[in-house]
Amino acid sequence: MAISAALFDLDGTLVDSLPFIMSTYHLVFKKLNLPWSEAELIKWIGRPLKEIAPFFAGGKKDEFLKLYEKYYNLDFENNVSLFPGTAEMLDFLKINGFLLGIVTSKGKEGAERTIKLTGLDNYMDVVITAHDVYVHKPFPDPILKALDVLNISPGQSLYIGDSYHDIKAGLDAGTTTLGVTWGINTREELAALNPDGLLESWADLKRYLV
């Protein structure tokens, strides 16, 4: 079955924002004097903030959320940009008639700001955020909702992401699932999940568009 739609994770896949996101978490942990580890935090990146806050902050989860939003918004515009080659890749897909979408665990407001700032809004036919579903990645529900909006079957689609949560969600949704090697999880960590392929650069994507 020919591929007719490509869905993408946002942070760490299309958008180079992970260093900023990690530094924002570090500020929150320090301000609230919370115990944490880099390895544990990495395991949670890619899940909604509303799930991350109670895990790390417990009873301070509301304060955690408020501080994260405060620090994230302080210098957002100067710390978010597309990865090299992303716009060119999306231009190619759009010109060739592929439907495009974003499936992210980011909240609606943050996702929309990121998408507008980076110009991704010029490409996307559907955007699914943490506020659009009740069950989030690593479950397949957000991807399946995006495909339902596009009226495309999983067998006709790609899902591309940088984390464990992305690969698990894509495989369980039944899409051709690809990992990018420039995000939160290493190439080796992604390979261990048995995705349908790994991308070292956006140029590698063309081989899966059949």
N, C-alpha and C positions, 0 to 999 in steps of 0.2 A: 504494500500500500504506500503510495507516494506521500511524502511529507508536504503538508500545506500550511502548518502553523509552527511557530517557534515561541516558546514561553521562557522567560528568564527570571531568575532571582535578581534582586536589586543590589544591595550592599555586598561588596566583595566579588561581584560577578560583572555587572555593567559599570558600577560606580566605585571609584577608589576612595572609600570612606572608612575602611576598617581601622586604620591607625587613629583616626579621630574618635571613632566609637569606643575603641579600647581606652584611650586616654580619658574620655568622658567617664567611663566606668571607674577608672582608677581614682579620679577626683571624688566621685561619690563614695567609694569605699573609704577613702581617707577622711572625708568630712564626717561620715557616720561612724568611723572607727570600727569597720566591719572586717572580720577575718575572711580571706579569700585567697585563691591561688590562680595564677595565669592559666594553668592547664584546665582547671575546673571552669573558669570563665569561657575559655575557647569552646568547651563542650556545649555551652548554652547559647553561643552566638548563632543567630539564625532562627531563634525562637522569639515569640513576642515579649516585649518588655514587661507586660503584666504578668508573665509567667516567671521571668527572671527575677523580678523584684522580691516576691515572697520567698524564693529559694535562698537568696543571699541575705535578705534583710529581715525576714520573719515579720515581727510586729512593727518594724519600721518601714514596711513596704510602701506606705503612702508617702512618707518623707523621701524615700529612695526615688520614687517616681518623680516627685516634684523637683528634686535636686538634679536628676538626670536631664529632665526637660530644660531646666535653667542653664546648666553647663553646656548642653548640646546646642542651645540656641544662641549662646554668647558669640560664637565665631563660626557658625555653620557655613556661611557663604564662602569662607576662605579655606575650607577643609573638605570640600566635596567636588569631585570632577570625574568625568568619564575616564575609564582606562584607555590607553592608547589603542587606536584602531576600532573602537566601539562604534563611533558614528559612521565610519566607512562600512563596517559590517552591516549595520542596520539599514544604511542606504541601499546596499546590495540586495538585502532580503526584501525590502519594500519595493524596489524597482522590479524585482522578479516575482512579485505577486504573493509573497508569503504573508499570512496574518501574524501579527506580533502582539505579545502580551507580557506583562510583569506579574509575577506571583511572589509576594513578599510578606514576611512576618512583621514588617514595620507597620506602625499605626497609620491611619488614613492621612492625617495632617502632615506627618513627617514624610511619608512617601510622596504625597503630592508636591510638597515643597522641593524635595530632591529631584523629582521627575521634571518639574518646571525649570528649576535652576540649571539643570544639565541639558535641557532641550529634548529629553526623552519623550515628552508629551507629543512631539511632532510625529512619532513613529507608532505609538501603541494603539491597538484596537481594543484592548481590555487591560484593566489593572485591578488585581485582587490584593487587598491589604488585610491586616489582622482584624480590622473592623468589619470585614465583609463575610466572615465565616465564624462559626462557633468552635470548630476543630481546626487546629493549625498544623503546619509541618512539624514533625516528620510524617504526619498522616497525609493522605493524598487529597483530602477534601478541597483545599484551596485550588489545586491544579485542576481537579475535576470541575469545579465551579467555573474557572476560566474557560475550559473547553466547552462547557455547556453554553456559556454566553456566546462563544464563537461558532457554536454548532459544528464542532470538529470532534472526531473520535480520537481517543488516546493513540491509536495506531497511526494516525496521520500527523502526529505532533512530536516535537522535541521539548524536553524540559532541561534547562541548563542552569547549574548552580555551583557553588563553591564549598558547600558544607555537607556533613553527614545528613543533616535534616533535609537538604535538597535532594540528594541522591535517593534516600529512602522514600521520600514522598513521590518522586518521579517514577521510580521502579514500581511502587505499589499502585500508582495511577495507571500504569501500563504504557507510558510514553517511552520513546527512545530517550534515554537519560544520559546526559553528558556532564562531566565535572570539569571545571576550569582550575588550572593549577596555580593561579595567582591570588587565591583567596585565603580564607581562614584555615582550611585544612590542607595538609601537605599532599603532594602527588601520591605518596605511598599510602596515606590514610584513605584517600579517595579510591585508589586502586583496590584496596582491601574490601571495598563495598561492592565490587563487581558492576560498575556502571557500564553502559553500552560503549562508552569511549571517554577519553580524556583529551582536553584541548590545551596545548602548550601556548597557543596564540589563536586569535580569531580566524586566522587563515586556515586553521585545521577544520573549521566548521563545515566547509564546502563539501567535504567527503561524505557528510551525513545527510545532505539535502537531496536524497533520492527516494 
